[in-house]
Amino acid sequence: MPRRYGPDGTALWNGKAPEDFSEADVYRFMAETEEVLQKRELLGGESDARSIAQRLAEGRTQAARDNAARPAKAAVKESRHDR
């Protein structure tokens, strides 16, 4: 795992200081930063993250109820032509 901080305490990204970045490193850093910012924007902060998790759990519970209420498919014998 790359180091997070240099010997002088400066923050590193993938083991590199900003002045050591290649052009590809800059683009990867920008993409990763954009992804983090988009997630924060979608979640709207910690309180919204909890409510989103709660809504997801409620959705899973409802889906399980719906699946349990649905009749199961009849078992069909497989023939050689089905393979």
Summary of the structure (lengths in Angstrom):
residues: 83
radius of gyration: 24.4
end to end distance: 46.2
largest distance: 70.2
contacts: 136
relative contact order: 0.06
helix: 61%
strand: 5%
